Amino acid sequence: MTEQTPHILVVDDDNRLRELLRKYLVDNGFLVTTARDAADARARLASLSVDLVVLDVMMPGESGLDLTRFLRRDRLAPVLLLTARGGPDDRIAGLEAGADDYLGKPFEPRELVLRINAVLRRTQRPAEAPREIRLGRWVYLADREELRSGDEVVRLTTAEASLMKVLAANPGVTLSREDLTEQSRIDGNARAVDVQVTRLRRKIEEDQRQPRYLQTVRGEGYVLRPDP
């Protein structure tokens, strides 16, 4: 995610829900602009740059799916769709239109925030990852995908090496277990990611019970915090 405050455009014809979402997202650290329908959203996008659009599917006039196709065609911003119709066909239609994620109504506001953060992590990667990551006495060399200290090289399994590569490419960025599964060669569920994190910690942390570098972010995932 960028260091600047993410700018979210919320598009929904329900005035009450639109205002509730605006307030909740602002309280959670986002910059928020709202629009009452697709035409209003197009007008705002003509003069604003946003990082993500939270978009209701069922709106009068131009539908959320049609606006999603427009946003995808012009690559204006990633889209998270909201809809009261949450059947498999509806989700497929939204994803085929180009949405990055899909959330059925009613939903927990906290889940919306987590999904927004996940989409932003996937779509706003740093242009170039650091070539060297310092972790105490260890140095991770991204070009070689190698963890070493002087002449001593740490032997990593395929899964550990893949996990380290993904984390090192996103220093300071919290990655969910789903992100790590998708981007690495770890097969299995969230538990498989936890196992590989534990194994990697044994090799880079002095105290695994209080990890300094590979930290857990409760409810969200893991983050690698290297030395400056």
Secondary structure as the mmCIF struct_conf table of DSSP 4:
data_model
#
loop_
_struct_conf.conf_type_id
_struct_conf.id
_struct_conf.beg_label_comp_id
_struct_conf.beg_label_asym_id
_struct_conf.beg_label_seq_id
_struct_conf.end_label_comp_id
_struct_conf.end_label_asym_id
_struct_conf.end_label_seq_id
BEND BEND1 GLU A 3 GLN A 4
HELX_LH_PP_P HELX_LH_PP_P1 THR A 5 PRO A 6
STRN STRN1 HIS A 7 VAL A 11
BEND BEND2 ASP A 13 ASP A 13
HELX_RH_AL_P HELX_RH_AL_P1 ASN A 15 ASP A 27
TURN_TY1_P TURN_TY1_P1 ASN A 28 GLY A 29
STRN STRN2 LEU A 31 ALA A 35
BEND BEND3 ARG A 36 ASP A 37
HELX_RH_AL_P HELX_RH_AL_P2 ALA A 38 LEU A 45
TURN_TY1_P TURN_TY1_P2 ALA A 46 SER A 47
BEND BEND4 ASP A 51 ASP A 51
STRN STRN3 LEU A 52 ASP A 56
BEND BEND5 VAL A 57 MET A 58
BEND BEND6 PRO A 60 GLU A 62
HELX_RH_AL_P HELX_RH_AL_P3 GLY A 64 ARG A 73
TURN_TY1_P TURN_TY1_P3 ASP A 74 ARG A 75
STRN STRN4 VAL A 79 THR A 83
BEND BEND7 ALA A 84 ALA A 84
BEND BEND8 GLY A 87 GLY A 87
HELX_RH_AL_P HELX_RH_AL_P4 PRO A 88 ALA A 97
TURN_TY1_P TURN_TY1_P4 GLY A 98 GLY A 98
BEND BEND9 ASP A 100 ASP A 100
STRN STRN5 ASP A 101 GLY A 104
BEND BEND10 LYS A 105 PRO A 106
HELX_RH_AL_P HELX_RH_AL_P5 PRO A 109 THR A 123
BEND BEND11 ALA A 127 GLU A 128
BEND BEND12 ARG A 131 ARG A 131
STRN STRN6 GLU A 132 LEU A 135
TURN_TY1_P TURN_TY1_P5 GLY A 136 ARG A 137
STRN STRN7 TRP A 138 LEU A 141
TURN_TY1_P TURN_TY1_P6 ALA A 142 GLU A 145
STRN STRN8 GLU A 146 SER A 149
TURN_TY1_P TURN_TY1_P7 GLY A 150 ASP A 151
STRN STRN9 GLU A 152 VAL A 153
HELX_RH_AL_P HELX_RH_AL_P6 THR A 158 ALA A 168
TURN_TY1_P TURN_TY1_P8 ALA A 169 ALA A 169
BEND BEND13 ASN A 170 ASN A 170
TURN_TY1_P TURN_TY1_P9 PRO A 171 GLY A 172
STRN STRN10 LEU A 175 LEU A 175
HELX_RH_AL_P HELX_RH_AL_P7 ARG A 177 GLN A 183
BEND BEND14 SER A 184 ARG A 185
BEND BEND15 GLY A 188 ASN A 189
HELX_RH_AL_P HELX_RH_AL_P8 ALA A 190 ILE A 204
BEND BEND16 GLU A 206 GLU A 206
TURN_TY1_P TURN_TY1_P10 GLN A 208 ARG A 209
BEND BEND17 GLN A 210 GLN A 210
BEND BEND18 ARG A 212 TYR A 213
STRN STRN11 LEU A 214 VAL A 217
TURN_TY1_P TURN_TY1_P11 ARG A 218 GLU A 220
STRN STRN12 GLY A 221 LEU A 224
#
